[in-house]
Amino acid sequence: MADGSATLKTATGAGGVAAERLRSFIERVERLEEEKAAIAGDIKEVYAEAKGEGYDTKILRQVIRLRKMDRAERQEQEALLELYLSALGEA
C-alpha cells in the first residue's frame, strides 16, 4: 500500500497501537480546527458589532496588532516608519 498504512500495520500488527495513536492525533487536530473556526466566527461578529457602532475595524485590527508587540519593537517600527516617510518627503 502506497498510502503509509502498510507501514503502520507492519510496525504494530494489523492496526494496533500506532494506528490508534495516529487516529488520536488526527481527531484532536480536527476538534481544534473546529474550535478555531468557531472562534474566528466569534471574532468576526465582534468586529461587525464594533463597525455597527461606528468604529473603524481596520484601525481596530491595527491597534490589536500593535498591542501584541513588545513596546521596544513597536517604538522601533514607529521610528522606521517616520524615517521612511521623512525620506519620501511625506512627514
C-alpha positions as CSV (number, residue, x, y, z in Angstrom):
1,M,0.0,0.0,0.0
2,A,1.4,3.4,-1.0
3,D,-0.6,5.4,1.5
4,G,1.5,4.7,4.5
5,S,-1.0,2.3,6.2
6,A,1.2,-0.7,5.3
7,T,4.0,0.8,7.4
8,L,1.7,1.2,10.4
9,K,0.4,-2.4,10.1
10,T,3.9,-3.8,9.7
11,A,5.2,-1.9,12.7
12,T,2.4,-2.8,15.1
13,G,0.4,-5.7,13.7
14,A,-2.9,-5.3,12.0
15,G,-3.8,-1.7,13.0
16,G,-2.5,-1.8,16.6
17,V,-1.2,0.9,18.9
18,A,0.5,3.1,16.3
19,A,-2.7,3.3,14.2
20,E,-4.7,4.2,17.3
21,R,-2.2,6.9,18.3
22,L,-2.3,8.3,14.8
23,R,-6.1,8.4,14.8
24,S,-5.9,10.2,18.2
25,F,-3.7,12.9,16.8
26,I,-5.9,13.4,13.8
27,E,-9.1,13.6,15.8
28,R,-7.5,16.1,18.2
29,V,-6.4,18.3,15.3
30,E,-9.9,18.1,13.8
31,R,-11.5,19.2,17.0
32,L,-9.1,22.1,17.4
33,E,-9.8,23.1,13.8
34,E,-13.5,23.2,14.6
35,E,-12.9,25.3,17.7
36,K,-10.6,27.6,15.7
37,A,-13.4,28.1,13.1
38,A,-15.9,28.8,15.8
39,I,-13.6,31.4,17.4
40,A,-12.9,33.0,14.1
41,G,-16.7,33.4,13.7
42,D,-16.9,35.0,17.1
43,I,-14.2,37.4,16.3
44,K,-15.9,38.3,13.0
45,E,-19.1,39.0,15.0
46,V,-17.3,41.3,17.4
47,Y,-15.8,43.3,14.5
48,A,-19.2,43.6,12.9
49,E,-20.7,44.8,16.2
50,A,-17.9,47.4,16.5
51,K,-18.5,48.5,12.9
52,G,-22.2,48.8,13.6
53,E,-21.4,51.3,16.4
54,G,-19.2,53.4,14.1
55,Y,-15.7,52.1,14.9
56,D,-13.2,51.7,12.0
57,T,-12.5,47.9,12.1
58,K,-9.3,48.4,10.0
59,I,-7.9,50.6,12.8
60,L,-9.1,48.2,15.5
61,R,-7.2,45.4,13.8
62,Q,-4.1,47.7,13.7
63,V,-4.5,48.5,17.4
64,I,-4.7,44.8,18.3
65,R,-1.7,44.0,16.2
66,L,0.3,46.8,17.9
67,R,-0.8,45.7,21.4
68,K,0.6,42.3,20.7
69,M,4.1,43.8,20.1
70,D,6.7,44.4,22.7
71,R,7.0,48.2,23.5
72,A,10.6,48.4,22.2
73,E,9.7,46.6,19.0
74,R,6.7,48.9,18.4
75,Q,8.8,52.0,19.0
76,E,11.5,50.7,16.6
77,Q,8.8,50.2,13.9
78,E,7.3,53.6,14.5
79,A,10.8,55.2,14.3
80,L,11.5,53.4,11.0
81,L,8.1,54.4,9.6
82,E,8.8,58.0,10.5
83,L,12.3,57.8,8.9
84,Y,10.9,56.3,5.7
85,L,8.1,58.8,5.4
86,S,10.6,61.6,6.0
87,A,12.9,60.3,3.3
88,L,10.0,60.4,0.9
89,G,9.1,63.9,2.0
90,E,5.8,62.7,3.4
91,A,6.4,63.7,7.1
